[in-house]
Amino acid sequence: MQQFNRNSVFAIANAKATEKDLGPASLKFTRKLFVVVGMATGAAGAFFTGTANAQESPVTTLGIGVAAAPRYEGSRNYQAVPLPILSASRGIFFVDGLEGGIAYNLSPNIRAGLVLAAQFGRDESDGDRLKGLGDIKTTAAYGTFVDWHSGPFDASAEYLQSAHSGYGGTLTLATKYKLKIGARDSVSFGAKTVWANSSSMQTLFGVTSAQADRSVAGLPAYAPSSGFQRVSTSATWVHLLNRSWSVNGTVEVGRLLGDASNSPVVERSGAVFAGVGAAYSF
């Protein structure tokens, strides 16, 4: 189970604000960083580490990226995946990739709101250790977030509950610092950790007695407890080609923790994600 995340989308949008600030039409962006699940695995990756964009003059960003990410969370095998880039906001409403919601300004530096996100599943064919365990369905997740922003710093907390019964929920804590390098380049450094309740841990990393009986790899039954699931750090570079076009790259290094790391479905607890993309803003 994984979330569609979009760090680069709003690194791009925020960089667009920087360039537009250079011209007569000054735009100021207040970024809301909310990380949905951390490093996404399988079909989408941490290339998009979720943020919502509040801006005085709305900007829409469209683009495409490609990323290398583990086939599933804990897999040793990687795959290349295309990643669409979409971000837009109107008033309190925003949409980012496969995610959307409403955001309210509680103060000049604090925002909070509600979010609905896509939550991708996992096929038992994604890895040898998964065969016989059954698939995890693609579904939706809903929740709430709060974000504090001051200059180049962001700090956020977001809770998401899966809409699928029994899939559980996660709490993500994240920080980010953005460093401007000249007029057209910026680098953002981030860190985040994900706490998961017992249902979420069981969905991704647990093995029931029935699954153990069906396991082709002979996995034992395993019941993980709630706790911190993952920690990761990332760096994102954005280069503005002109007032509309930009290119970007992201590298994220993450590691599973505790009961998640000790799960029999996990082949490798550490993972590296890398992605590149291009976008057009108008």
MOPEQUI-V40876 format. One line per field, one symbol per residue. ss: DSSP state (a for helix, b for strand, c for the rest). phi: phi as a letter, one per 20 degrees, with the letter a starting at -180 (. if undefined). psi: psi as a letter, one per 30 degrees, with the letter a starting at -180 (. if undefined). Layout:
ss=???
phi=???
psi=???
This chain:
ss=cbbcccaaaaaaaaaaaaaaacccccccbbbbbcccccccccccccccccbbbbbcccccbbbbbbbbbbcccccccbbbbbbbbbbbbbccbbbbccbbbbbbbccccbbbbbbbbbbbcbcaaacaaacccccbccbbbbbbbbbbbbccbbbbbbbbbbccccccbbbbbbbbbbbbbcccbbbbbbbbbbbbcaaaaaaaacbcaaaaaacccccccbccccbbbbbbbbbbbbbbccccbbbbbbbbbbbbcaaaaccccccccbbbbbbbbbbbbc
phi=.bdedbffgeffffffffffffdfeeddddedecefcnffcnfbcfgdegbdddbfdgcdccabccbdbgfbfofeedbecfcfdbbabbmeebccldbbrccceeagdccbrdbccfcfebefefaffefneneeffbcccabbbcdcbledcbbcbdcdffegnenbcdddbcbcddecmedcbcddcbbbcdcfffffffececffffffeffemfefbcfefrfebcbcbccdccefafddbcbbcccdcbfclfffeffeeebfebcdbbcacbcdb
psi=klkjlieeefeeeeeeeeefffaejkkkkjkjjkkefbjllcflagejjklkjkkejkkkkkaklklklkeljfkfkllkkkjkkkklkjbfklkjbhklakkkjflffkllakkklkjlakkfffleffkffllkkkalklallkkkkjbfkkklkkkkkkfkkffalkkkkllkkkkkjaffklkkklklkkkkleeeeeeefljleeeeefkefhklkkjlllakelklllkkkkkkeafeklllkkkkklkllbfeegkffkekflkkkklllklkk.
